[in-house]
């Protein structure tokens, strides 16, 4: 089944106001840059975004925050975005901060078809407020529900017409988990190849999880905080 679409606009055509989105990436590495740009251009509003972080002010999810497109952020780290901070403190933006491992495991649970998981992360803290706590073998665990996302937007290094994906280096972060978890998964790739060209032993996400794939362009691949040592 050929899952190729022409571009980001075609890929996100049916994402409408109020959708729940998963967006792959870690920091600014491996984020679906083209899909985010298409969502900004389309102007959809009231989005709930599940992402490890919220981008920076002028890049990534930060571009959607600038346009007031995001109603709620579900994230682990948001410290690089001043506009995010302003909207949070003013009450314009609803925010759910959760431990990074819990975020990853809730994505995994959704991909595996599991309704919930138990985790020790957050027990005894404000993260546990209002949640069921159960004791296993003398240790308390929190009940955390699997995410329920309408769409997962991911970015891969290579993909084929069947939707099989390969991620390169650090971009293999939240992308594979989220690709498995969305009701509709949209993958943008740096290189799109014909079916059968990818080595099956190297595929990270099988095409069964992917519904639309397109070759992206003009990737900036920014680095949040470039740190280098002084030359001797």
N, C-alpha and C positions, 0 to 999 in steps of 0.2 A: 504494500500500500504506500503510494507516494504521499508524503506528508509535507512536501516543500510548499511554502508560500513565497510570494515575491519579495516582501520586505516587512519591516516592523509594523507599518500601518495596516497591512493585510493581516498580520499575525494577531494584533490586538483589537481587531475591528469590533468584536462583540463585548469587549470589556466596558461595562456601563457604570453609572453612578452607584455607589454603595457596595461595590465589589470587594471581596476579601482576597488580597494578593500575597503570595509568597515571593520574595525577591532574593535570589541567590547572591553570594558574595561575602567577603570578609574584609572589613574596611572598604577600600576602593578596589580590591582585587577580585576579579571575576564577576563583576556586577553586569546586569543586562542593560548596557548603556543605550543601545538602540531602542529597546522597548520602552525604557523610561522616557527617552526623548519623544517617542510617539505618543505616550500617554500625556505628556505635557502639552503637545500640540493638539491632541484631541480634547483636552480640557475636562476630563471626567472628574467628578467631585465625590466627596464623602467616602473615600477609600480607607479601608483598613489594611495596613501594610505590615507583614510579618517579615522581619529582616534582622540579621545580627546587629546592624547599626543603621543610622539614618543618613549616611552620606555626609558630605560637607556642604557649606552654604551654596556653592555654585556648581555642584556636581552630584551625580547619583540621586538618591531620593530627596536630597536637599533641593533639587530643582522643583520637585512636586510640592514640597513644603512651602517654597517661595510663592507658588501659585495658589496656596490654600486648598490643595486637592486632597490632602490627607486628613481624615477625621480622627484616626487612631493609629498609634504606632505600638507594635509589640516587638520589643528589642531587648538586647543584652547590654549594649554600649552605645551611648549617644553623645559622647563628650566633645566631638569635633564640630558641632553644628550650632552656631549662635542663634539662628532663626528658630531652630528646634527649641532651644532653651527659652527664647522669648515667648513662643506659642504655648509652651508648657506652663510657664509661670503666670501667663495671662489667662489661662484656662481655655484657650482656643483649641488646644490639642489634648486628646485623651491619650495617656501613655501607660502601658503595662511593661514594667521592667522585670525581666525574669533571668535566672542564672543561665549562663551560656550552654551548659550541658543539658539543662532542662529544655531549652529551646531546641537543641539538636535532637533530643530524644522524643519530644513531642512531634517533630517533623517525621522522624523515623517511624513512630507509632502510626501516624496517618498513612505513610507509604506501605506499611505492613498490614494495614486493615485492623489495627488494634484500637479500641475505643479510648484506652487510658493506660497510664503507667504509674508505678509507684517509685518515688525517688527520695533519698535522704536530704537532697539539696533544699535548703530553705526551712527545714524543720526548726521551730523555735524562734523564727524571725517574722517580720511583717509579711514576707512572701507567703507564709502559711495561713494568714488571716482568712477565715471563711472556707477553708479547705479541709477535706477529710484527712485525718491522720490515722494510720493503722500501724500496729506493732507486729513486726515479724522477727521472731527469734530474739526478742529483747531490744530491738532497735526500731525507732519510729520512722515512718515514711509518709510522704505527702502523696495524695492522689492528684495527678495532673492529667488533664484530658488531651487527647490528640487534637491537633489543629484541624480545622475544617475550612480549607481554602478553596475558593472558586477557581483560581488560576495560580500556577507557579511559573514564574519568569526566570529562566536560567541562562547562563552564558557558558559555552563550551569552546574548546579549541577546535575540535573537528566533529563533524556529524555527517550522516548520510541520509539518503532519501527516505529510509525507513525510520529515521529518528534515533538511531544508535548514536551515542555520544561518548567522546573522549575529552577529559579535562587535563589541562597541563599545569603541573607544579601546584602552586598555592591556590589556584582557582578551583582546585578540587577540595572545596571547603564545604559550605552548606549547599552547594549546587546539586550534588547527586541526591541528597536526602530530600530536598525540595522538589526535584524533578519527579521523584516517586510519589510525592504526596498530593500534588494538585489534582483537582477534578479535571482540569484542562492544563496541560503543560506545554509551554511555548519555549522553544530553545533557539537562541541566536548563536551562531557559530562563526569562528574566524575563517574556517575552510569547510566548504560543503562538497562532499564527494559522492559518486554514484554508489548505489547499494552493492554490497559485496566487496568494496575496496578496503574497508577497515578490518584489521586483524581481530577476529572474535575474542582472542585472548586478552586484548588490550581495551576492550569496551568497558566503560565504567557504568553507564546507564543503558540498559537495553531499550530498544525502540518501542516496546510495548507500553512504556510509561509516557512516551512523548507523542503529542497530538499534532504539533505544527513545528516546523523548523525552517529557518532561513539563514542566508549568509549575511552577516552584519558588515558594517564598514566604519571607517574613521574612528577606530578605537583609540582612546587617549591613554588608557591604562595608567591612570595617575597613582601616585604614592602619597598616602596621607601625611606621613612625617618622614622625610628623607634624613637619615642619620648616617654620616660617614666619618671615618677617622681622619685626622690630619695627616697629610703626607709627610713622611720622614725626609 
